[in-house]
């Protein structure tokens, strides 16, 4: 029988096609993975983490049969799998076409235990293919926490550092009630949660044991994500609040105060505190009474300090730095005004001495007076990024790079060649010197003439 070329070509093509579509059973046919290990950062007990995905690839031309995909810990594991849409801790005989992939989604839930310190749970996903067994390692740090949902604190309360606190929705400190937070405590807020203080908040942090206010999303991808929670709001009935050595980060508005003090003390005393990475404003004040010493205020979408409708403000030895490129900002870092878009202008009293105000914009410091009422300002011996040359007459240093040591690593201390070195006013006579101004944010003794900002040069 005579075989024509077209027939022979079709036969070869058919054989080649059958071979291409046949299962590859060779032991050299290995799977590839988008990651060979998955680490879930801190996951609070009884709270599921964000789901992570592992992509499984067959890089060969021919399909392979995965004899099994299984969670080694089985049903007792803290991890759960969803394999190509099927929730199961084991699946068998899965055919994966050539140059194709499948998805494995992993979720972890840490069950409550008596552990007080972070602990780690581990497991692995095992893939069996042609006698080969490959693994993707799963690890998660977890810890217990005190969970508060729509809470109200109606009696004097002390929070300790034994367990973190996780707040859902809004926590309110009721009038005539004091919430004291011990050093080293960690306060985490779920999405859109916040704290409203109608009574008194005392944050008792120390230099080596700060108090943390942050989002409950502790995975690394959320580490610098602003706007994850609302912030701290001090209401009109609130009084005699003090935050010392607090770290407040990744909210919408870090601290909001909307009224004057009802006694001789400031409504809020803010000392040795770092506020950073807010979606809108780090410090927002409306006709308020606030004193701030040795604070580091960093990176907000609009303002670092926004004070309108008058008020009383005493800020000394603080560093305001808005130099990140995460935000498309058009507003100055620091803004004071005796008015706002609504309402009449009010009296204003500003003491702003030995600070650094720096940022990406040409104008980072604005003071506006529109009313006829008293407007007292002592704005001296600051390093200011500004287009208003008249500020220089008050002993301020204008538009000179402060020479922070390393802003990329978050080190806003000063180089020895900084123009802010030895440029400060002597604050030894200040009534707050012994308690708050005699040492810098790192606890170093402040010698006068001091360096500007919250850090003394070594």
FENGICOR-V997589 format. One line per field, one symbol per residue. phi: phi as a letter, one per 30 degrees, with the letter a starting at -180 (. if undefined). Layout:
phi=???
This chain:
phi=.ccdeeddddddddddddddddddcddddcdbbdacabccdebdeicddddcccccccdddcdbcddabbdddiddddcbcbchicdacabbhcdcddhbbbcbcbbbbcdebddccebccbaaccccbhicbcbcdcbbcbadaccbchdbccbebccccdbdccccibcccdehbccccdeidbcccdeidabccccbccccdbecadccbaddccdedcebcdidbdkcbcddddahdbcbhcbbbicdbdbbbbaddcbddddbccbhccbbicdcbdbbbbhcbbbbbicccbhbdbcdbbbbiikbbbbbhcccbbcdcdcdcbcddbbbadbbdbiddbdbbbcbbiccbbadddccbbbcbbccdebcbccbhccbcaccdddddcidccicedhddaddciccdcddcddddhcdddcedddcdddbcdbddciddcccddddidbddd
